[in-house]
């Protein structure tokens, strides 16, 4: 356990972290990659360029400081990050590198304000937190490797089928190259895909939700092609998968991971609420609920720009049909095309709001939410406005965990 003096010093730095945390994490990553460029093979370069990784780490460091006297309060966040670390291949030997550069970044940004006592306290606190991560991740590695059909680190999978689902989303059906069994997973989990793109300096890793249900002889990921904007470049991996990878090619996958999972023991009504490509884990959940059977009420609400970009539509309707009268499906299009109108392809024009949620979804349900951050923020705020309790709202971030606070 940490000494009382260390806890007191760390708590005293909370206001400083609130003001300078992002600058510290930006400095940290700059220092670390300059000294250990091999780590660029692990981190998502796009998240670095967009500042998402730096902000996520700043949030995590702030939370650790604020709750240093009650680490149990942030244990769920620790487990969430540990799942991502295991999926990416973070190992114990990486933690001293991170610690050294984080302390140096604190010293560099705060200057004389970072007294020897503060640096020593943060060194002790970092060691304590790192040990917690290493212990949890060791258990996760052992569990992944020891599961039936499981494996350690990355395993080679062959693209058995490539299916265009919409103008922007394509599914990849992946089977193990060695012909062996594959481990099961909990609906909502993801895998990390490792690729070496010709001409790229570093290996690239991306995490994609599994869009199939467990128990199949394959994994399926349904990937949105990320087209660039004036502020962001094209998605390197998603474009490579869409444009270059073909049937018969090999991709390396981690074993499934993730904490955003369907609770099959919960008997409350369930609402699966998604925006855009955020429907991928929801389709896995919906198909699983259909296969499981029972009388549990299921509501599937999906928001898309229009039918051209709406993926897996028929699969969702088929799964709901297997559930029967206990299932409800609603599609909301923000900008429906004339073809969408003629076909009656959607149930509402515009966006999902609090009034629509109150009308279509039971208040006593458990809500699973996945989609772009603005969508999730709007949904969480709408549900809270409708009186839905925090413990009944579960959501998944793409990439580094952020905040849904406005």
N, C-alpha and C positions, 0 to 999 in steps of 0.2 A: 504493500500500500504506500501511497505517497505521504510524505511528512506533512504535518499541519502547516509548517512554514512554506513549503512548496505550494500547497493548495492556496494559501493566502496570497502569495505573490502572483500566481497564475490568475486568480480571480481579479487582482488589481489591474491586470493588463487587458481586461475585457473592453473597457472604453477605447483603449488604444487600437485594439483589433477591429473594433467597429469602424474606426476612422481610417486605418491604414492597412487593413487586412488584404484588400485586393492588390495594393501595391506590393505588399510582402510576397504574395503568391506569384505575381508576375515576375518579380525579381528571382524568386526561388526557381521557377521553371527555366528561366533564361540561364541562370547559373548552372543548374543541373545538366541541361542538355549540352551546354558548352563543354562541360567536364566529362560527361558520360553520353556521348552521342548515340551509343548503342541502345539507349532507352527510347530513342525515337522509333524503334521497331515495335514498341509496346503501346505508346500513347497515340491517340487519335489526333492527327495533325489539324484536321478541320476544327475540332473543338478547341484546340490551342489558338488557332487564328481568330476564331470568333469570340474568344475570351470565356467560353463556357467552362472549360476545365479550371481556369484560374478562379473564377467566381465560385465554382462548386467547392474547391479546396478552401477558399476563404471562408465560406459558410461552415465547412466542417471544422476548421481550426477555431472559429469563433464559438461554435457549439461545444467543442471540447473544453475550451476555457471557461465558458459560462457554466458548464455542468461538471467541472473537474472534481467537485466534492460529491457528485452523484453520477458516476459514469453509467450506472444502470439506466439513467434517463435517456441516454443516446445509444443504448445497445441495439435497438431496431435499425438505426442508421448505420451502425458499425456492421451489422450483419448484411445489410443491403450492399455496402461498399465491398465487404469481404467476398460476396458472391461475384461481383464484377472483377475483383482482383483474381479470384480463382479461375474465372473464365478467361482472363487475359494472360494468365501465367505469371502473375506476380509471385516472387519467392522471398524467403527470409533474407537472402543476401541483398535484396534491394532496399530494405528498410534502413540500414546504416547510411546508405548513399542519400536517401531522402532526408534523414535526420540531420546529417552534416550540412546539407545545402539549405534546409529550412532554417536552422539556427543562424547560418551565415546571412541569409536574407533578412531575418529579423534584425540582426546587428547592423546590416547595411542600411536598411530603411529607417530604423529608429535612431541610429547614430548613438550619441552619448546617453540618450534616454534608455538604451538597452544596457543597463548596468550588468556587471558580472553576476550579481545575484539573480537578475531576471533571466539571463542566458542559462545559468546553472539550473534554475527552476524549470525552465522550458526543456532543457536537456533531460532532466529527470522525468518530467511529464511525458515527453515524447517517447522515451524508452518504455514507460509504463503502458502507453497506448499502443505502441508498436508491438509489444509482447502480446497484448490482447488480440490484435489483428492476426499475428503469426499463429497463435494458438487456434483461433477460430478457423483460419484458412487451412491449417494442417488437417483439421477434422473434415473440412469440405473436400480437400484433395483426396483424403483416404476414402471418404464416402463415394466420391465420383469414380475412383478407380476400383473400389470394391463392389460396386453395384453389378448386378447381372448385365453383361453386355457393356460394362463401363470401361473407362480408360483414363490414363493420366495425360495431362497436357493436351496435345493436338493429335487428331487421327485423320487419315486420308479418306475422303468421301468422293464418290463419282457422281457427276450430274447425270441422273438416269432419265430425267424428263425436264423440259423447260416449257412452261405454260404462260402465255401472255394473258393477263387477267383484266387489264384495262390499258388506256393509253400510257399510263405511267407506272403500272405495277406488273411485275412478272414473278411467277412462282418457280422455285427450283426444288425438284424432288431429288434427295440425296441419299445414296446407299453406300455402305462401307466398302472400300476397295478390297478389304481382306475377306469379304463375304461372311463375316461373323455377325453375331447378334449386336443390337444397339440397346443402350440403356433406356429405360422408360423416363418419363418426365411428368411434371405437374403442369396442367394447362395454365398458360401465362408465362412459362419460362422461356429462355432464349438460349441461343448458342453464339459463340464467337467464331466468325469466319476469318481465316488468315489467308491473305493473298500476296503474291509477289507480282506486281504489275510491271511489265516490260518498260524500262526507261526510268522507273521510280527508284529513288535512292534507298528507300527503307521499305521493309515489310509493313503491310497495313492490316490492322485488325478492326473489325466492325461487329457489333452485336445485333442480331436479328431475332425477333420473336419467332417461335415455332407456331405456324398457322394450322398445322394438322392436329388431330387428337392423338393421344398416346396409344401405343399398341400396334402401330403400323410398322412394316418392315423398312420404313424410310423416315427421314425427317423432311419437312417442307418449310422453307422460308419464302415469304412473299415480299419482295423488295421493291420499294419505290425508287425510280430513277430521279436523283436529285439534280435538277437543272439549275445552272448558275443564275445569279442575279447581279445587279450592279455592286452589291455589297458582299456577295459570297460566290466563290467559284463553283463549278460543277462538282458534284459528289464523285470523288475519284473512284471509290470502290463500287458504288451503285451503278455508275456508268460503265465500269469495266464488266460487271456482272451482266448487265443488260446487253451491251454491244459486242463483247468479246468472248465471254465464256459460253461454251456450247455443250450439247449433250456429249458425254464421254470424257469431258475435262474433269480434273481433280481439284477439289477444294479441301483445305484442312479445317477441321472443326474441333472446338472444345466440347466437352460433355455439357449437357444442359445445366443451366444455373438460373437463379433469380428468386426473389422473395414475393413478387407480385403474382400470386397464384390463386386459383379457384379453390375455395374451401368447400369440399364436397360433403363435409359433416354438418355444415350450416343448413338449416331447413327453411330459413326465411326466404321470401321472394328475392330473386336476383335480377338486377338490372345491369346489362352490359352496354356501356355508353362510350361510343367511339367517334373519332373524327379522322378523316383521311386514311392514311395507312395504319393508323392506330387500331383499326379493326382486326389486325392479324392475330393478336393473342385472344381477342374476343371470339373469333371464329373457332379457335381451338377449344375455348371454354364452352361455347354453344354446342359444338358437336359432341363434346364429352357429356354434357348434360342430357343431350338427346339419347346417347348410348346408354347412359346410366338409368334412364327411365325415372319413374316416380311422378308425383303430383306437384312438384315444386314449380311455382310460377316463375316464368322467365320472360323478361322484356329486353328486346334487342333494339337499341336506338342508335342509328348511324347517320352522321352528317358528312356530306361530300359536296364538292363544288357542283358537280352534275354527273350524269350517267357515264360520260366518257372516261372519267377517272375513278368510277365506283367499281371496286374489285370484289370478286367472290359473292356477288349478289345472289346468284342461283343456288350456291351452296348454302348460304344463310337461310334462304327460303325453304330449301329441302330439309335442313336440320330442324327448323321450326315446325315443319310439317310432321316430322317424326315425333316431336314432343306433343303435338296436338293442341287442344284447346287451352292448355296451360301456357302456351307461348304466344307472344305478341311481337311483331316486327314492324318498325317504322323507319322509313328512309326520309331524310330531310336534305333537300338540295338548295344550296345558296343561290346558284344561278342556273336553273334548269334550261336545257336546250329545247327547241321546238319538238325535236324527236322525243325527248323525255315527256313533254306535255302530251303529245299524241299517244304515247304508249301508256300513260298513267303510271310512270315509273317511280314516282315519289309520292309521299304522303303529306308533305308540307314544304312550302317554299320559304326560304329565309334561313334562319338559324334556330337552334334549340335554345330556349330560354326557360326561366323559372316557371312561367305559366304553362308552357308546353310540358315540362317535366311533371308538374303537379297534375296535369290532365292525363298523361299517358303512363306514368310510373307510380307504383305504390310507395307511399312515404315510409312504410315500415320495412323496406327492402334493404339489402346490402348492395352498394353501387360499386362497380368496377369501371374505371375511367382510363382511357388511353387515347392519345392524340397529340397534336402540337401544343406547346405550352400555353398559348393564348386560349385555345379551346378548353384545355383542362382547367385553367384558372377561371374561365367563365362558368364552367359546369360546377366546380366546387363552390363558387360564390352563389350560384343559383340554388344548389341543394341546401346550403346553409340558410339561405333566405327562406327556403321552404320548410325549415325546421328539421332537416336531416342531421342526425348526430355525427360528430367527427368520426367516431369508431365504426360507422357504417359506410364510410367513404374511403375507397382504396384506389390508388392510381399509380401509374408507371411513367417514368420519364424516359424519353429517348436520350441516350448519352449520359453525361454527368448529371447527377441529381441537382436540381435547383430548388427554387421556392415558388409557390403559387400565391404568395402574398402580393397584393397589388401595390 
